[in-house]
Amino acid sequence: MSAAVLTQLWQQLQATGPLDWIADATGLVYVVLVMRHRRSGWIFGGVSSLILAVLAWRARLPMQGLLQLSYVVASVYGWWRWSAAAGARPIGMWHWRGHLAVLAGCVLASLLLAHWFAHESAFPFIDSLVFCTGMFATWLLARVYLENWAYWIVIDAVSIYLFVEQGLVAIAALFVLYLGIAAAGLAQWWKTRRRVPA
């Protein structure tokens, strides 16, 4: 990275507001708790997502904003789904045909959404695709399917790019942490699944 880019990133980081830091902190707690299969993580996820929705709208990433709002709803669903009994559910894997069908649907939906949000979004197609796949990954997580972590690895990597491009460096840094935690979550859930098959 050039000195100019580093200077720009540093200036953006210094301009980061308190909401960004609160979203970072609660988001980090959420991912760590969910990775450890703790129901309380969904509360932190809901708070973080609500703040991130506001920040995404301000940054002209409307589909990221909608995605974050859907995460607030998903947090309620996840909290309910991971009741004392549900939280102990074995880690499963979803069938590959389902993945292919959902991914094809996400691409098609993203093309349509990109057309509708062409003037509101800085990155219409990518923003929409992250929205669609993020909703699916959240459903996989709430249903305790292993593959959710693989989706999050890709979604987080793309989100880092989107947030950096829009000057939200602190949020991008959170997604760098998410990326690492998603990789760790995949490894941890894989080991757990091998010990206790679904």
N, C-alpha and C positions, 0 to 999 in steps of 0.2 A: 504494500500500500504506500502511496506517495505521502509526503509530508502534508500536502494540501488537503488530501482526503482525511487524514488523521486529525488535522486541525479542525476541519468541518465537523467531523464526528464528535470531537471534544466539545466544540461550541454548542452542538445540538444537545449533547448530554448535560451540559451546564444549564441549558434553557429548559430542561425537563421539569415539569410541574409535579406537585404532590400527588395528584391523581394517578399519574404514570407509576410512581413509586409504590403507591398502595396497590394498584393493579398487579404490579410485579410481585410484591410480597405475598398477597393472597393467592395469586396464581401459582406461585412456587409451592406454597403449602398444600394447595389442592393436588397438584400432580404427585408430590411425594406421598401424601396420604392415600390417594387412589392407587398408586403403584403398590402400596403396602396393603391394599384391600381394606382400607378404613372408610367406613360410611361417612364420617364427619368431613372428609375431603370435599364432598359435594357442596357443603355450605360455603367453603372458601372459594370453590369454583364458581358458584353463583355470583358472589360479590365481585370477584375479579372480572367475570364476563360482563357484568352490568357496566362496570367502569370502562372496560375495553370497547364496549359498544359505542359509548359516547365519544371516546377518543378516535375510533375508526370513522365515525360519521364526520367528525371535524377534519379528518385527514383525507376526505373524499374517497373513502373505501366503503361504499354503502353496503356491499355484500358482506364484507367483514363485520360491519355493524350488525346486520341481520343475523349473521352467523353467531355473533356473541350473544345476541338476544335469544337465539334458539338454545344456546348453551345454558342460559338462565332457566329456561323451561326444562331443559334436559337435566339440570341439577336437581330440580324437584323430582323428576322421574327417577334419576339415579339414586337419590336419597330414599325414595319409596322402594325402588327395586332392590336396593342393598339393605333391606331390613335385616334384623339379626339372622334370620334364616337365609335370606337371599344372598347376603354378603358372603356366606360360606359356600356358595355354589361352586362347583368345580369349574375350572377354566376349560372352555370348549373351543372348537374351531368350526367356522361356518363353511358351507360347501362352496367349491370354486365357481360353479355355475351362477350362484347368487352374486358372487363378487363381480363376475363379468357383466351380468345384467345390470347391476347397480352402477358400475363404472361407465357402461355405455349410456345409461340414463343420465348420469351426472354430466357427461360430455354434451349430450343433446340439450339438457336443461341449461347448461352454462352458455351454449351458443345462443339460446333464446334470451336468457337473462342479460347476456352481454349486449345484445341488440337494444334491449329496453333501457339499460343503464349506461349506454354509450357516452352520454353527455355528463352523467353524474359521477362516474367512476374514473379514476386515473388509469386503471387496468381492468377493463370490463370483463374479458374472458377469464383471466387468471383469478381475479377477485371472485367471480361466480363459481369457478371450479373449486376453489378452496372452500367456499360456502357449502356446496353440494357434498363434497367428500368429507368435510368436517362434520356435517350432520350425520352422515352414515357412520363415521368413525365413533361418534358419540353414542350412537345406538349400539354399535358393537361393544363398546366399553361397558355400557349399562347392562348389556346382556352377558357380560363376562366372556367375550370371545377374544382369543389371543391376538388375532390379526389387527385389532384396533391399534396396537402400538406401531405396526408397520405403516399404517396409514398416517399416524401422527408424525412419524419421522419425516415423511414426504411433505405433509401439510405444514409442519413447523419450518422446514427448510424454505419452502416457497413463501411463507409468511414473513420470514426474516427479510427476504428480498423486498417484499411489498412495504414493510414498515420502514426499512432503511431508506428506500426511495422516496417515502413521504415524510422523512425527517423525524420519525418516532424512534430514536435510537435506543432509549431505555426499554421500550416495548420490544424492539428487535432483540435486545440483550436477553429479555425474559424468554423469548422464543428460542434463543440459542441454548438456554438452560433447559427449556422444554424438549428440545431436540436430544440433548444428552440424556435426560430423564426418560424419554420415550425409548431410547435404545436400551437403557438399563431396565426399563419396565418389560420390554420384549424378552430380554434375557432372563429376568427373574420369573416372569409368568411361564416361559418355556420350561425352565427347570422345575417349577411347581407342577406343571402339567405332566411332565415326564415322571415325576414321583407319584402323582395321584391322577391317573388318566380320567378324562371326563366320561 
